[in-house]
Amino acid sequence: MRIDPGVPGPVIVWLRNDLRLADNPALKAAADTGRPVIPLYVLDETSGVRPMGAASLWWLDKSLRTLAESLKAIGSKLVLRRGPAMDVLKDVVAHAGAAAVVWNRLYEPAAIARDAEIKTALKADGLVVESCVAGLLNEPWTVQNGSKQPYKVFTPYWRAARAHLTHVEVEAAPKRLEAPKHWPHSDSLDGWGLHPKTPDWSKGFSIWTPGEAGALSRLDDFLSGPVDGYGEGRDVPGLEATSRLSPHLHFGEIGPRQVWAAARNAAEAGDAPHGEIEKFLSEVGWREFNHAILFNWPDLPKKNFRPEFDAFPWSENPRGFEAWTEGRTGYPLVDAGMRELWATGFMHNRVRMITASFLIKHLLVDWREGEAWFWDTLVDADLANNVGNWQWVAGSGADASPYFRIFNPIGQGERFDPKGTYVKRWIPELANLPADVVHQPWTAPERLSAGARAVYGKPIVDHPRARAAALEAYRRLRGDAGDD
């Protein structure tokens, strides 16, 4: 970072989705100047960037607290401000007499526009302004096909993206940050009120350990155990077989380069099966693909990637939507997933697909309504991934699952939760049912299911009829369609 030696002043590091010390290029660039460093987090809910949902705000509260402690340990401090990022940055620059501002890039459309405006304004004020790469393995414009166009299909995208990853370096955390003589005013995190109080619905979120240390521990635990058998185990919701790194990656408590390097090292050292590591890294690749798609098609949060779906006959179904959000559809695997989501801010990936498919194809509710619900309730709510995955299930997205692939919630439960382990964990009223009927409790003999029938209820839609209605809607949209 080149700053005129004759210009005094500290360097501001504008932190966003990069709440870590290690492998943080913006923080390193600031530290390498030898000048005082001011780490600044701005809660900006006014600049067109989609505001965080309630579950994400819960996570942010805990992540910022751990980051503040980590910065304190190396002689620094986290400055917090709430308001428009442009106004906050100009105010902090003025009060600190800053010479430079540096940040790590974001790739969401509104953030790109905001950051470009801020960079232009700060440079006009005479500051040095730089942005760095921290959140992705490959920036979206660097992976293109032979025609210099972005990829629309994952497999060739990931093949090309991997070719860029011949050498991945991970930088250590700075051991010390130079402190300014006078710290700018900081808001109180308690004053932001990010933790829910009336009522506190987050008690089940205690399964999480937000922050950089929690992220590294989660990765180590995964690579030392569950990754063995990941290819098959990741589809079984009753097992602890996935990494659960997604919220840590979204908030930048760990970076994708760190995940990549640790996973590759585990495979090369023989500590983890090579094939399972490759499958895991392909999921990291899917995250990259979704970010590239959003960057290149910035209207994706509101518009179908495939415009033919603009004419799809969505239904107004408020009662069905409410039953879906509350885990009262009468289909145990769907309801277990929605209850897990509400209790923990998370849902198993296989079950995410099944619950999304049910809303879209059994209830014919627009995917945008489900995406908005997930945005508010997921601790790992990430715009590119959330929108990309919902459009994938709907059949309207890039490299999407065909619309006529309609998940049977009964069959999916019998296949991936054969003993009902997952369902019984989240739907205690079904805990005493035998495995052969737990996914369709309405078929159980009266002597086994009297209590369950009274408490749990019947399906709100009949699967065969709902499936037929969805296929008919698709046929009206596209003409005759196949079946899967």
C-alpha positions in Angstrom: 0.0 0.0 0.0 1.8 3.1 -1.2 1.2 6.2 1.0 3.2 9.4 0.5 5.7 9.4 3.4 5.1 13.1 3.9 1.4 12.5 4.6 0.8 11.7 8.2 -2.1 9.7 9.6 -3.3 6.2 10.3 -4.8 3.6 8.0 -8.5 2.6 8.4 -9.4 -1.0 7.7 -13.1 -1.1 6.8 -14.2 -4.6 7.9 -17.2 -6.3 6.4 -17.6 -10.0 5.7 -14.0 -10.6 6.8 -14.1 -10.8 10.6 -10.8 -12.4 11.2 -7.1 -11.6 11.7 -5.5 -14.5 9.7 -5.4 -14.4 6.0 -7.0 -11.0 5.9 -5.3 -9.1 3.0 -6.8 -5.7 3.9 -5.6 -6.0 7.5 -2.2 -7.1 6.4 -1.8 -4.3 3.9 -2.6 -1.8 6.6 -0.2 -3.4 9.1 2.6 -3.6 6.5 2.6 0.2 6.2 3.9 0.5 9.8 1.4 3.2 10.5 -1.3 3.1 13.2 -4.3 0.9 12.1 -7.9 1.6 12.9 -10.1 -1.5 12.4 -13.7 -0.2 11.7 -16.9 -2.1 11.3 -19.9 -0.2 9.9 -23.4 -1.5 10.3 -24.8 0.0 7.1 -28.5 -0.6 6.6 -29.2 2.4 4.3 -27.1 2.0 1.2 -29.2 -0.4 -0.9 -27.4 -3.4 0.4 -30.0 -5.9 1.7 -30.2 -5.6 5.5 -29.3 -8.7 7.5 -32.0 -11.0 8.8 -32.6 -11.6 12.5 -30.5 -14.8 12.7 -27.6 -13.2 10.9 -27.7 -10.2 13.3 -27.5 -12.7 16.2 -24.4 -14.1 14.7 -22.9 -10.7 13.9 -23.2 -9.7 17.5 -21.2 -12.7 18.7 -18.6 -12.5 15.9 -17.9 -8.8 16.6 -17.4 -9.5 20.3 -14.8 -12.2 19.6 -13.1 -10.1 17.0 -12.9 -7.2 19.5 -11.2 -9.5 22.0 -8.7 -10.8 19.3 -7.8 -7.2 18.3 -7.3 -6.2 21.9 -4.8 -9.1 22.4 -2.6 -7.6 19.7 -2.8 -4.0 21.0 -5.7 -2.8 18.9 -9.4 -2.0 19.2 -12.5 -2.5 17.1 -14.4 0.7 16.3 -18.1 0.3 15.7 -20.4 2.7 13.9 -23.9 2.4 12.6 -25.1 4.4 9.7 -24.5 5.1 6.0 -21.0 3.8 5.2 -20.0 6.9 3.2 -20.9 9.3 6.1 -19.3 7.1 8.7 -16.0 6.7 6.8 -15.7 10.4 6.1 -16.4 11.2 9.7 -13.8 8.7 11.0 -11.3 9.9 8.4 -11.8 13.5 9.5 -11.5 12.8 13.2 -8.6 10.4 12.9 -6.7 12.4 10.3 -6.4 9.2 8.3 -4.1 8.9 5.3 -5.6 5.8 3.8 -8.6 3.4 3.8 -8.4 -0.3 2.8 -11.0 -3.0 2.6 -11.7 -6.5 1.2 -14.0 -6.6 -1.8 -17.6 -7.7 -1.8 -19.3 -8.9 -5.0 -23.0 -8.3 -4.4 -24.5 -5.7 -6.8 -25.5 -3.1 -4.3 -22.2 -3.4 -2.4 -20.2 -3.0 -5.6 -22.1 0.2 -6.5 -21.7 1.6 -2.9 -18.0 0.8 -2.7 -17.2 2.3 -6.0 -18.9 5.5 -5.0 -17.1 5.6 -1.7 -13.7 4.9 -3.3 -14.2 7.8 -5.8 -15.2 10.2 -3.0 -12.3 9.3 -0.7 -9.8 9.5 -3.5 -11.2 12.9 -4.4 -10.5 13.9 -0.7 -6.8 13.0 -1.2 -6.8 9.6 0.5 -5.1 6.5 -0.7 -7.8 3.8 -1.1 -7.2 0.1 -1.9 -9.4 -3.0 -2.0 -8.2 -6.6 -1.7 -9.3 -10.1 -2.4 -10.3 -12.1 0.7 -13.8 -13.7 0.3 -13.3 -15.9 -2.8 -10.7 -18.2 -4.3 -11.2 -16.6 -7.7 -12.8 -13.3 -8.4 -15.9 -13.6 -10.6 -14.4 -12.0 -13.7 -11.3 -14.2 -13.7 -13.0 -17.5 -14.7 -14.4 -17.3 -18.2 -15.0 -19.7 -21.1 -13.2 -19.8 -24.4 -15.5 -17.0 -25.7 -14.5 -14.8 -22.7 -18.0 -15.2 -21.3 -19.0 -16.3 -17.8 -19.9 -19.9 -17.3 -23.5 -20.9 -16.8 -22.9 -24.5 -15.9 -21.1 -25.6 -12.8 -18.9 -28.5 -13.9 -17.0 -26.6 -16.7 -16.8 -23.6 -14.4 -15.2 -25.5 -11.6 -12.8 -27.3 -13.9 -11.6 -23.9 -15.2 -11.6 -22.3 -11.7 -9.4 -25.1 -10.3 -6.9 -24.4 -13.0 -6.3 -21.0 -11.4 -5.6 -22.6 -8.0 -2.1 -23.9 -8.6 -0.6 -22.2 -5.5 -2.8 -21.0 -2.7 -1.0 -19.0 0.1 -2.4 -18.4 3.5 -1.1 -15.4 5.5 -0.6 -15.6 9.3 -2.4 -13.1 11.6 -0.4 -10.0 12.5 1.2 -10.3 15.9 0.8 -6.6 16.7 -1.0 -3.6 15.3 0.2 -0.1 15.8 -2.5 1.9 17.8 -3.4 5.5 17.0 -2.7 8.2 19.6 -6.4 9.0 19.8 -9.1 6.4 19.0 -12.2 7.6 17.2 -15.5 7.3 19.0 -17.1 3.8 18.9 -20.7 2.8 19.4 -21.5 0.2 22.1 -22.3 -3.2 20.7 -24.9 -3.7 23.4 -26.5 -0.5 22.2 -27.1 -2.0 18.8 -29.5 -4.5 20.3 -28.6 -7.3 17.9 -29.3 -10.1 20.4 -33.1 -10.8 20.6 -34.7 -10.1 23.9 -38.5 -10.1 23.8 -38.6 -12.9 23.4 -35.2 -14.4 23.1 -35.8 -17.0 20.4 -32.1 -17.9 20.1 -31.6 -20.4 22.9 -31.1 -23.2 20.5 -28.3 -21.2 18.8 -26.0 -22.2 21.6 -24.8 -25.0 19.3 -22.7 -22.4 17.5 -19.4 -20.8 18.3 -19.2 -17.6 16.2 -15.8 -16.1 15.7 -12.4 -16.9 14.1 -11.4 -19.5 16.8 -14.7 -21.3 16.4 -14.3 -21.4 12.6 -10.8 -22.9 12.8 -12.0 -25.4 15.4 -15.0 -26.4 13.2 -12.7 -27.0 10.2 -10.2 -29.0 12.3 -13.0 -31.2 13.7 -14.4 -31.8 10.3 -11.1 -32.7 8.7 -10.2 -35.1 11.5 -13.4 -37.1 11.4 -16.6 -36.4 9.4 -14.8 -35.8 6.1 -14.2 -39.6 6.0 -17.3 -40.7 4.3 -18.5 -37.2 3.4 -19.6 -38.1 -0.1 -22.5 -40.2 1.2 -22.8 -39.0 4.8 -23.5 -35.4 3.7 -26.9 -36.5 2.4 -28.0 -38.1 5.8 -29.5 -35.4 8.0 -29.4 -37.7 11.1 -25.6 -37.7 11.0 -23.1 -35.0 11.9 -21.4 -35.5 8.6 -21.1 -32.0 7.1 -18.6 -29.2 7.9 -21.1 -26.6 9.0 -18.6 -23.9 7.9 -21.1 -21.9 5.9 -21.8 -19.2 8.5 -18.2 -18.9 9.3 -17.4 -18.5 5.6 -20.1 -15.9 5.1 -19.0 -13.7 7.9 -15.3 -14.2 6.9 -14.3 -15.7 10.2 -12.4 -18.1 8.0 -11.4 -17.6 4.4 -11.8 -19.9 1.4 -8.0 -20.0 1.0 -7.7 -21.3 4.5 -10.3 -24.0 3.9 -8.7 -25.0 0.6 -5.2 -25.2 2.0 -6.2 -27.2 5.1 -8.3 -29.6 3.1 -5.6 -30.2 0.4 -2.9 -30.6 3.1 -5.1 -33.2 4.9 -5.4 -35.2 1.7 -1.7 -34.9 0.8 -0.7 -36.0 4.3 -3.0 -39.0 4.1 -5.1 -37.8 7.0 -8.3 -37.7 4.9 -9.4 -39.6 1.8 -8.5 -37.8 -1.4 -11.9 -38.4 -3.0 -13.8 -37.2 0.0 -11.7 -34.0 0.1 -12.4 -33.4 -3.6 -16.1 -33.8 -3.0 -15.9 -31.3 -0.1 -13.9 -28.8 -2.2 -16.5 -29.0 -5.0 -19.0 -27.7 -2.5 -16.7 -24.8 -1.9 -16.6 -24.5 -5.7 -20.5 -24.3 -5.8 -20.2 -21.3 -3.4 -17.8 -19.7 -5.8 -20.1 -20.5 -8.8 -23.1 -18.9 -7.1 -21.1 -15.7 -6.4 -19.9 -15.6 -10.0 -23.4 -16.0 -11.3 -24.7 -13.2 -9.1 -21.9 -10.9 -10.1 -22.5 -11.5 -13.8 -26.4 -11.4 -13.5 -27.0 -8.8 -10.8 -30.8 -9.0 -11.1 -30.8 -12.6 -9.8 -32.3 -11.8 -6.4 -35.5 -10.5 -8.0 -35.6 -12.0 -11.5 -35.4 -15.5 -12.8 -32.2 -16.5 -14.5 -34.3 -18.3 -17.1 -36.8 -15.6 -18.2 -39.3 -18.2 -19.4 -40.2 -18.7 -15.7 -41.5 -15.2 -15.5 -44.8 -16.6 -16.8 -45.0 -19.3 -14.2 -48.5 -19.4 -12.5 -47.5 -19.0 -8.9 -50.3 -19.3 -6.3 -51.4 -17.1 -3.5 -51.3 -19.6 -0.6 -50.8 -17.7 2.7 -52.1 -20.6 4.8 -49.8 -23.1 3.2 -46.8 -20.7 3.5 -47.6 -20.2 7.2 -47.8 -24.0 7.8 -44.5 -24.4 6.0 -42.7 -21.8 8.1 -44.0 -23.3 11.3 -43.2 -27.0 10.4 -46.9 -28.0 10.2 -47.2 -29.4 6.7 -47.9 -32.9 7.9 -44.8 -34.3 6.1 -42.3 -35.2 8.8 -39.0 -34.6 6.9 -40.2 -31.1 5.7 -41.5 -30.2 9.2 -38.3 -31.5 10.9 -36.2 -29.2 8.6 -38.3 -26.2 9.3 -38.2 -26.7 13.0 -34.5 -27.3 13.0 -34.2 -24.0 11.1 -36.3 -22.1 13.6 -34.5 -23.6 16.6 -30.9 -23.4 15.4 -30.7 -21.0 12.5 -29.5 -23.8 10.3 -30.9 -26.6 8.2 -29.2 -29.7 6.7 -28.4 -29.2 3.0 -30.4 -32.2 1.8 -33.4 -31.1 3.8 -33.0 -27.5 2.4 -33.6 -28.9 -1.0 -36.6 -30.9 0.1 -38.3 -28.1 2.0 -37.7 -25.6 -0.8 -39.1 -28.1 -3.4 -42.2 -28.6 -1.2 -42.9 -24.9 -1.0 -42.3 -24.3 -4.7 -43.8 -27.5 -6.2 -46.3 -28.8 -3.7 -47.7 -25.4 -2.7 -46.8 -23.5 -5.9 -45.5 -20.6 -3.8 -43.0 -18.3 -5.6 -39.4 -19.2 -4.7 -38.8 -15.5 -3.7 -41.1 -15.9 -0.7 -39.1 -18.9 0.5 -35.8 -17.2 -0.2 -36.9 -14.2 2.0 -37.8 -16.6 4.9 -34.5 -18.3 4.7 -32.7 -15.0 4.6 -34.3 -14.0 7.9 -33.9 -17.3 9.7 -30.5 -18.7 8.5 -27.3 -17.8 10.3 -25.5 -18.5 7.1 -27.8 -16.3 4.9 -25.6 -15.4 2.0 -27.2 -13.5 -0.9 -25.5 -15.4 -3.7 -25.9 -18.8 -2.2 -29.5 -18.3 -0.9 -30.8 -16.9 -4.2 -28.7 -19.3 -6.4 -29.9 -22.4 -4.5 -33.6 -21.4 -4.4 -33.5 -20.8 -8.1 -31.7 -24.1 -8.6 -34.5 -25.9 -6.9 -37.2 -23.9 -8.7 -35.6 -24.8 -12.1 -35.3 -21.2 -13.0 -31.6 -20.7 -12.1 -28.2 -21.4 -13.7 -27.4 -25.1 -14.1 -30.7 -25.8 -12.3 -32.5 -28.9 -11.3 -35.3 -29.5 -13.8 -38.6 -28.1 -12.6 -40.2 -31.5 -13.1 -37.9 -33.1 -10.6 -40.2 -33.0 -7.7 -38.9 -34.4 -4.4 -41.3 -36.9 -2.8 -41.0 -35.9 0.9 -42.0 -39.4 2.0 -39.5 -41.2 -0.3 -36.8 -38.8 0.6 -37.3 -39.5 4.3 -37.3 -43.2 3.9 -34.1 -43.0 1.8 -32.0 -40.5 3.7 -33.5 -40.9 7.2 -34.5 -44.6 7.2 -34.7 -44.9 11.0 -36.3 -41.6 11.5 -33.4 -40.3 13.6 -33.6 -36.8 12.2 -37.4 -36.6 12.2 -37.7 -37.9 15.8 -35.1 -35.4 17.0 -37.1 -32.4 15.8 -40.7 -33.7 16.0 -40.9 -35.3 19.4 -44.6 -36.1 19.0 -43.5 -38.8 16.5 -40.7 -40.2 18.7 -42.5 -43.4 19.5 -43.5 -44.4 16.0 -41.6 -47.3 14.3 -39.3 -46.5 11.5 -41.5 -48.0 8.8 -44.3 -45.4 9.4 -42.5 -42.4 10.9 -42.4 -40.6 7.5 -46.1 -41.2 6.9 -47.6 -41.3 10.4 -51.2 -41.1 9.0 -50.8 -44.7 7.8 -49.8 -46.1 11.2 -52.2 -48.4 13.1 -54.4 -46.5 15.5 -52.8 -48.2 18.5 -49.4 -46.8 17.6 -50.3 -43.4 16.3 -53.4 -42.2 18.3 -51.4 -39.5 20.1 -49.3 -38.6 17.1 -52.4 -38.1 15.0 -54.0 -35.8 17.5 -50.9 -33.7 18.1 -49.1 -33.8 14.7 -51.9 -33.7 12.2 -52.4 -34.8 8.6 -50.7 -33.6 5.4 -52.0 -30.2 4.2 -51.7 -31.4 0.6 -51.8 -34.8 -1.0 -48.5 -35.6 -2.6 -49.7 -37.3 -5.8 -52.3 -34.5 -6.5 -49.8 -31.7 -5.7 -47.2 -33.3 -7.9 -49.7 -33.6 -10.8 -50.7 -29.9 -10.3 -47.1 -28.8 -10.4 -46.4 -30.8 -13.6 -49.5 -29.4 -15.2 -48.4 -25.9 -14.4 -45.0 -26.6 -15.9 -46.6 -28.1 -19.0 -48.6 -25.0 -19.5 -45.4 -22.9 -19.2 -43.2 -25.0 -21.5 -45.5 -27.5 -23.4 -45.1 -31.2 -22.8 -42.3 -32.0 -20.2 -40.7 -35.2 -19.1 -40.9 -36.7 -15.7 -38.3 -37.6 -13.1 
